[in-house]
Amino acid sequence: MRRVGLFEKNDPNAGAQGDRLVQWLEERNIAVVRQTASPPGSGGSRENRPPAPPDLLCVFVLGGDGTFLSAVRWIGDQKIPVVGVKFGDVGFLAEIGEDALLTVAGNVLAGKFTTKPRMRLSISVIRKAQTIVHETVLNDVVINKGALARLAHIETYINDQYLTTYKADGLIVATPTGSTAYSLAAGGPVIHPEVPGILMTPICPFTLTNRPLLVPETVRIKIRLGKKSSDIMLTFDGQAGIAINHEDTIIVRRAARPLEMVAIPDQHYFDILKDKLRWSGCRL
């Protein structure tokens, strides 16, 4: 029996749409592996449940971008196509509306769909020559200081060549997909998902000439904290995090496997961008 995944927001509307989709799929002899998103800050569900079965045809995500990121953590590095169904405001990751859900599901079952790859980042945290954390993110990895902490001193290297020491509230290392998330709020540029690069955006830098920097996707970024830095957290897609200190080395590089997002016909990135950012000419 063929199977699909259903990952939904803990919300009555999402649950009702999930029930509708499950009934529709079961009428077509399709089994459903159903999961509900965990609350924010609980580890994005990956640590609390088994990973997605590798034989899933697709994973449908019912919710917003936060739910989508949780679903991506559930999928892990597996090559399983994923499609997001939005509720309420337009999201950058959840692209289709509730009214198109069954139409898209029918196309998926019939194999009438294509996918578009979204680059992800692989992050390793090394402490005393041991890798203590390894994560893969779709949006970003963020170094952030606590509310009462002093400025963080963040030493950065590109392919082992020293770049600079950011004196700032933090540093965001983002994919093009993540350029419209926290990085955008911190003053970073919008990068089209097909542009091959990694974005480094300092958060409230002490030196105003420390501006966002786009580097090639092929580079290896090494990050260390100065000894004066304290009360610092490293977070992954806003889903999970770890406290870090000057003894840690963070290595960021392009992940070996991108995320495969189902391409929606007549759905254009720039239309979503205009709607979300309320640019002139957007649909109200």
C-alpha positions in Angstrom: 0.0 0.0 0.0 1.3 3.4 -0.9 1.7 5.9 1.9 1.9 9.7 2.3 2.9 11.8 5.3 0.6 14.4 7.0 2.3 16.9 9.3 -0.1 19.5 10.8 -0.2 22.4 13.1 -1.8 21.9 16.5 -4.9 23.9 15.4 -8.6 23.0 15.0 -8.7 24.3 11.4 -5.6 22.4 10.4 -7.0 19.3 12.2 -10.3 19.6 10.3 -8.5 19.9 7.0 -6.3 17.0 8.0 -9.3 14.8 8.7 -10.7 15.8 5.3 -7.4 14.8 3.5 -7.1 11.5 5.4 -10.6 10.5 4.4 -10.0 11.5 0.8 -6.7 9.5 0.7 -8.1 6.4 2.4 -10.9 6.3 -0.1 -8.2 5.9 -2.7 -6.4 3.1 -0.7 -3.6 5.4 0.4 -2.3 5.0 3.9 -1.4 8.1 6.0 1.3 8.6 8.5 0.0 11.5 10.6 1.9 13.8 12.9 1.1 17.0 14.9 3.7 19.7 15.3 5.2 20.1 18.7 5.1 23.5 20.6 7.8 26.0 19.7 11.1 25.4 21.5 10.5 21.7 22.1 13.1 20.6 19.6 11.0 20.7 16.4 9.7 17.2 17.1 12.6 15.3 15.7 13.9 14.2 19.1 10.5 13.2 20.3 9.2 11.0 17.6 10.5 8.4 15.0 11.8 9.9 11.7 9.5 9.9 8.7 9.3 6.5 6.9 11.5 6.5 3.8 8.8 5.1 1.5 6.5 8.2 1.8 5.3 9.5 -1.6 5.1 13.0 -0.2 4.6 14.9 3.0 1.7 17.4 3.2 2.3 20.1 5.8 -0.8 21.9 7.1 0.1 25.1 8.8 2.5 28.0 8.5 6.2 28.3 8.0 7.0 27.2 11.6 5.1 24.0 11.1 6.8 23.5 7.7 10.3 23.8 9.4 9.2 21.2 12.0 8.1 18.9 9.2 11.5 19.3 7.5 13.2 18.3 10.7 11.0 15.2 10.8 11.9 14.3 7.2 15.6 14.8 7.9 18.0 14.1 5.1 15.6 11.8 3.2 14.6 12.6 -0.3 10.9 12.9 0.3 9.0 15.7 -1.5 7.1 18.1 0.7 4.3 20.6 0.0 3.0 23.2 2.4 -0.6 24.2 2.8 -1.1 27.7 4.4 -3.7 28.8 6.9 -4.3 32.5 7.2 -1.5 34.8 6.1 0.7 34.0 3.0 3.8 32.1 4.0 7.1 31.8 2.1 7.2 28.0 2.6 3.6 27.0 2.8 2.6 28.0 -0.7 -0.8 26.6 -1.5 -4.2 27.4 -0.1 -6.8 25.1 1.5 -9.0 25.1 -1.6 -6.1 23.6 -3.8 -5.3 20.8 -1.3 -7.1 18.0 -2.9 -6.2 19.1 -6.5 -2.5 19.0 -5.5 -2.9 15.7 -3.7 -4.5 14.2 -6.8 -1.5 15.3 -8.9 0.9 13.9 -6.4 -0.8 10.5 -6.4 -0.8 10.5 -10.2 2.9 11.5 -10.4 2.0 14.7 -12.2 4.4 17.0 -10.3 7.9 18.2 -10.3 10.1 19.3 -7.4 12.4 22.3 -6.9 15.5 21.8 -4.7 16.1 24.2 -1.8 19.6 24.3 -0.4 20.1 23.5 3.3 23.0 24.0 5.6 24.9 21.4 7.6 26.1 22.6 11.0 28.6 20.9 13.3 29.5 22.0 16.8 32.9 20.8 17.9 34.0 20.8 21.6 37.3 19.4 22.8 37.8 17.6 19.4 34.4 15.9 19.6 31.3 16.7 17.5 28.7 17.3 20.1 25.9 18.5 17.8 25.2 18.0 14.1 22.1 19.6 12.5 20.7 20.3 9.1 18.7 23.5 8.6 16.5 24.9 5.8 16.4 28.5 6.9 19.3 29.5 9.2 21.6 28.9 12.1 21.7 31.8 14.6 24.2 32.9 17.2 22.4 35.1 19.7 23.3 36.6 23.1 21.0 36.7 26.1 19.0 39.7 27.0 21.4 41.0 29.7 24.7 39.7 28.1 27.3 42.0 26.7 28.1 42.2 23.0 29.2 38.9 21.5 32.6 38.7 19.9 32.2 36.3 17.0 35.3 35.3 15.1 34.6 34.2 11.5 36.7 32.3 8.9 36.0 31.5 5.3 37.8 28.4 4.2 40.1 28.8 7.2 41.0 32.4 6.1 40.2 34.9 8.8 37.3 37.3 7.8 36.5 39.4 10.8 35.4 39.4 14.4 31.8 40.6 14.7 31.1 42.7 17.8 27.3 42.3 17.8 24.2 41.0 19.4 24.6 37.9 17.2 25.1 36.5 13.7 22.7 34.8 11.3 24.0 32.4 8.7 21.2 31.7 6.3 20.3 30.0 3.0 18.5 31.9 0.3 15.3 30.4 1.5 16.1 31.8 5.0 16.9 35.2 3.6 13.2 36.2 4.1 13.1 35.0 7.7 15.2 36.4 10.7 17.9 37.7 8.4 15.4 40.0 6.7 14.3 41.4 10.0 18.0 42.1 10.8 18.5 44.1 7.7 19.7 41.4 5.3 18.8 41.3 1.6 16.2 39.0 0.0 18.0 36.3 -2.0 16.1 34.3 -4.6 16.1 30.5 -3.7 17.9 29.7 -7.0 20.8 31.9 -6.2 23.7 29.7 -5.0 25.1 31.4 -1.9 25.2 31.6 1.9 24.2 34.8 3.6 25.9 36.1 6.8 24.0 38.8 8.6 25.2 40.4 11.8 22.6 41.3 14.4 22.9 45.0 15.6 26.7 45.2 14.9 28.8 47.6 16.9 30.7 48.5 13.8 28.2 50.0 11.3 30.4 48.9 8.3 29.8 45.2 9.2 27.1 44.7 6.6 25.4 41.4 5.4 27.7 39.4 3.2 26.8 36.8 0.6 29.4 34.1 0.1 29.6 31.2 -2.4 27.7 28.1 -1.4 30.8 26.1 -1.8 32.7 27.7 1.2 33.3 26.3 4.6 32.4 28.8 7.4 34.2 28.5 10.8 32.9 30.4 13.8 34.4 30.8 17.2 33.5 33.0 20.2 35.9 35.4 21.9 36.7 34.7 25.5 34.7 37.8 26.6 31.5 36.3 25.1 29.0 34.8 27.6 25.4 33.7 27.7 25.3 32.8 24.0 22.9 30.4 22.3 23.1 28.6 18.9 19.7 27.9 17.4 18.7 25.8 14.4 15.8 27.1 12.3 14.3 28.5 15.5 13.3 24.9 16.4 16.1 23.8 18.7 19.2 25.2 20.3 22.3 24.7 22.4 24.4 26.9 24.7 27.9 27.6 23.3 31.1 29.2 24.7 34.6 30.1 23.6 35.7 26.5 23.6 33.3 25.6 20.8 33.9 25.7 17.1 31.0 25.9 14.7 31.4 24.7 11.2 28.8 25.6 8.6 28.7 24.3 5.0 26.1 23.5 2.3 24.3 20.2 3.2 24.9 17.3 0.8 21.2 16.9 0.1 18.7 19.7 -0.6 15.1 19.7 0.4 12.7 18.7 -2.5 9.7 21.1 -2.5 6.8 20.2 -4.8 6.5 22.8 -7.5 3.0 24.4 -7.8 2.0 25.3 -11.3 1.2 29.0 -11.8 2.7 29.8 -8.3 5.4 32.4 -8.7 8.0 33.3 -6.1 7.8 37.0 -6.8 4.0 37.0 -6.3 4.5 35.4 -2.9 7.2 37.9 -2.1 5.1 40.9 -3.0 2.1 39.6 -1.0 4.1 38.8 2.1 6.0 42.1 2.1 3.1 44.2 0.9 5.0 45.8 -1.9 3.3 48.1 -4.4 1.2 46.1 -6.9 0.5 43.2 -4.5 -2.9 41.6 -4.2 -4.9 42.9 -1.2 
